[in-house]
Amino acid sequence: MDNQPRLSLHIPEPLARPGDDPAFGGMNLPAAGETRRPPVDAGEATMRDMPFGLIRVMGEDHRAIGPWNPHLEPEIPFKGLRAMALTRVFDDRLFRAHRQGKTSFYIKSTGEEAIGVAQSMMLDPRDMCFPTYRVLGWLMARDYPLVDLVNQIFSNAVDPLRGRQLPTLYSARDYGFYSISGNLGNRFGHAVGWAMASAYKGDDRIALGYVGEGTTAEGDFHEALTFASVYRAPVILCVTNNQWAISSFSGIAGADETTFAAKALAYGIPGLRVDGNDFLAIWAATQWAAQRARLNLGATLIELFTYRAAPHSSADDPAKYRPAQEAREWPLGDPIDRLKDHLIACGAWDMDRHDAMMATLDEEVRAAVRQGEAIGTLGQSKPELSAMFDDVFKEPDWRVIEQRRELGI
């Protein structure tokens, strides 16, 4: 025993910290078009290599190539580009509103806009999304009114949620957008349960759920995958691997050991790893998984490989834990620029029209913010006090009635 080395605990560390140069050289990034596309009805055992590839469609020349090319008509990616750009313009404007004290909190989607937009557009309006707070693009792609988003963020008198949610924890059931929970672990459980209920009732609707890569280290993730596998739930389970869970890097959740898509292998369901900054790749992978779900072939786990370019939230300073230039040097680029360049390469777009679109979107957002500010920002305007008692129970019980009486409302 004296000759045995002493044990040491391994603590994962990111390759670069503030003051260092970004370190992305060791990434395994297959070229666009390289990863194969299995038949939709293929058995899981025939595609256990898929979690270790990377589905990419837009090549170095910005054109769509390979077996995952969805062959979309130009108007579809154009609508996607507009929704992605609107998401970023809105985020930038409302983040500044937070800095001006007009709201208490804000979370941006910067660098991840392609995810929510592509999946929102691809799925049926009757399907249900169980979102996280970085898929605002889902609502933008479905033309949710901007002023309603602003009023939710300001928690003012006409807030559609009546002041019951934190800013950016949106809810829009009619848009297939289940109420956001700040506790992300429950997203998969809710999505799987909803999908199981749909199947049990003989319905034709499927569910999609999101978590971040950090959440894969929690028990909720594994419990949901067990149920999804055993009951062949018609659900798409998406892990947004944006490299950073608040201030802890993805290695803390196991990224240094294997891919997050590979976690599907233990549950006998397909796992796909997708370029999360490639609108066309996200569309194609989501379409593939949706077709499997609708054929009663069960769940698919998708890892969306992307990068959180902005702070985790308005309460975060990423300069304290990662190199300042890391977002600019992310090897998979910016999702908006990539889709714009794709449309230009196809001859369907140009920079003059792009600049004009951006100016129009900026004015649309400014107008919506002005409408919200006219009603009131945080603390200047709020829902009626009596609203706190509504919708607590289907039929108010004696305690609610008594509390209302005591307050004279």
Buried (B, 14 or more C-beta within 10 A) or exposed (E): EEEEEEEEEEEBEBBBEEEEEBBBEEEEEBEBBBBEBBEBEBEBEEBBEBBBBBBBBBBEEBBBBBEBBBEBEEEBBBBBBBBBBBBBBBBBBBBEBBEEEBBBBBBBBBBBBBBBBBBBBBBEEEBBBBBBBBBBBBBBBBEBEBBBBBBBBBBBBBBEBBBBBBBBBBBBEEBBBBBBBEEBBBBBBBBBBBBBEBBEEEEEBBBBBBBBBBBBBBEBBBBBBEBBBEBBBBBBBBBBBBBBBBEBBBBBBBBBEEBBBBBBBEBBBBBBBBBBBBBBBBBBBBBBBBBBBBEEBBBBBBBBBBBBBBBBBBEBEBEEBBBEEBBEBBEBBBBBEBBBBBBBBEEBBEEEEBEEBBEBBBEBBEEBBEBBBEBBBBEEBBBEEEBBBEEEEEEBEEEBEEBBEEEEE
